[in-house]
Amino acid sequence: DAADMSSKYFCYFFKEMTRKTPIEYLNTYRLERASRKLLSSDMSVTDIAYSCGFNDLSYFIKVFKDFKGISPKQFRIKNGI
């Protein structure tokens, strides 16, 4: 409503501007935050997932692997934490 666009047109417009769907964009943001937290804190992977807006740990791990190529735990270990 605020953009005076239908949901369908907004999604099309958003992807044209960012080359990502709104969900892909949001997940990228959340995964960048999670990556920083994995490297800078001793929080559990579960707590990091939830604190970054993921409500399902399995989904978080799947999306993280797709994004980084390794699991969150492997990412932490690989980077010396």
The 8 nearest C-alpha neighbors of each residue, nearest first, counted from 0:
[[1, 3, 2, 4, 5, 6, 9, 8],
 [0, 2, 3, 4, 5, 9, 6, 8],
 [3, 1, 4, 0, 9, 5, 6, 8],
 [2, 4, 0, 1, 5, 9, 6, 8],
 [5, 3, 2, 9, 8, 0, 6, 1],
 [4, 6, 8, 7, 9, 3, 0, 2],
 [7, 5, 9, 8, 10, 4, 11, 0],
 [6, 8, 10, 5, 9, 11, 4, 12],
 [7, 9, 11, 5, 10, 6, 12, 4],
 [8, 10, 12, 6, 11, 7, 4, 13],
 [11, 9, 13, 7, 8, 12, 14, 6],
 [10, 12, 8, 14, 9, 13, 15, 7],
 [13, 11, 9, 15, 14, 10, 8, 16],
 [14, 12, 10, 16, 15, 11, 9, 17],
 [13, 15, 18, 19, 20, 17, 11, 16],
 [14, 16, 12, 13, 18, 17, 11, 19],
 [15, 17, 13, 14, 18, 12, 19, 11],
 [18, 16, 14, 19, 15, 13, 20, 24],
 [17, 19, 14, 15, 16, 20, 13, 24],
 [20, 18, 14, 17, 23, 24, 21, 13],
 [19, 21, 23, 14, 22, 24, 10, 13],
 [20, 22, 24, 23, 25, 19, 10, 13],
 [23, 21, 25, 24, 20, 26, 19, 27],
 [22, 24, 20, 26, 25, 21, 19, 27],
 [25, 23, 21, 27, 22, 26, 19, 20],
 [26, 24, 22, 28, 27, 23, 21, 29],
 [25, 27, 29, 23, 28, 24, 30, 22],
 [28, 26, 30, 24, 25, 29, 23, 31],
 [27, 29, 25, 31, 26, 30, 24, 32],
 [28, 30, 26, 32, 27, 31, 51, 33],
 [29, 31, 33, 27, 32, 28, 26, 34],
 [30, 32, 34, 28, 33, 29, 27, 35],
 [33, 31, 29, 35, 30, 34, 36, 28],
 [32, 34, 30, 36, 31, 35, 37, 47],
 [35, 33, 31, 37, 36, 32, 30, 38],
 [34, 36, 32, 38, 33, 37, 39, 31],
 [37, 35, 33, 39, 38, 34, 40, 32],
 [38, 36, 34, 35, 39, 75, 40, 33],
 [39, 37, 35, 36, 40, 75, 80, 34],
 [38, 40, 36, 37, 35, 41, 80, 34],
 [41, 39, 36, 42, 37, 38, 35, 80],
 [40, 42, 43, 39, 37, 80, 38, 36],
 [43, 41, 40, 46, 47, 44, 37, 36],
 [42, 44, 46, 45, 47, 41, 37, 48],
 [43, 45, 47, 46, 48, 42, 71, 72],
 [46, 44, 48, 43, 47, 56, 49, 42],
 [47, 45, 43, 49, 48, 44, 50, 42],
 [46, 48, 50, 44, 45, 49, 33, 51],
 [49, 47, 45, 53, 51, 46, 50, 44],
 [48, 50, 53, 46, 52, 51, 47, 54],
 [49, 51, 47, 48, 52, 46, 53, 33],
 [52, 50, 48, 49, 29, 53, 47, 33],
 [51, 53, 49, 50, 54, 48, 29, 47],
 [52, 54, 49, 48, 55, 51, 59, 56],
 [55, 53, 49, 52, 56, 48, 59, 58],
 [54, 56, 58, 57, 53, 59, 49, 48],
 [55, 57, 59, 58, 60, 45, 48, 54],
 [58, 56, 60, 59, 55, 61, 62, 54],
 [57, 59, 61, 55, 56, 60, 62, 53],
 [60, 58, 56, 62, 57, 61, 63, 53],
 [59, 61, 63, 57, 58, 62, 64, 70],
 [62, 60, 58, 64, 63, 59, 57, 65],
 [61, 63, 65, 59, 64, 60, 58, 66],
 [62, 64, 66, 60, 65, 61, 67, 59],
 [65, 63, 68, 69, 70, 61, 67, 66],
 [64, 66, 62, 63, 68, 67, 61, 69],
 [65, 67, 63, 64, 68, 62, 30, 27],
 [68, 66, 64, 69, 63, 65, 70, 74],
 [67, 69, 64, 65, 66, 70, 63, 74],
 [70, 68, 64, 67, 73, 74, 71, 63],
 [69, 71, 64, 73, 72, 74, 60, 63],
 [72, 70, 74, 73, 75, 63, 60, 69],
 [71, 73, 75, 74, 70, 76, 44, 69],
 [74, 72, 76, 70, 75, 71, 77, 69],
 [75, 73, 71, 77, 72, 76, 70, 69],
 [74, 76, 72, 78, 80, 73, 77, 37],
 [75, 77, 73, 79, 78, 80, 74, 72],
 [78, 76, 74, 75, 79, 73, 80, 72],
 [77, 79, 75, 76, 80, 74, 38, 73],
 [80, 78, 76, 77, 75, 38, 74, 73],
 [79, 75, 76, 78, 38, 77, 37, 41]]
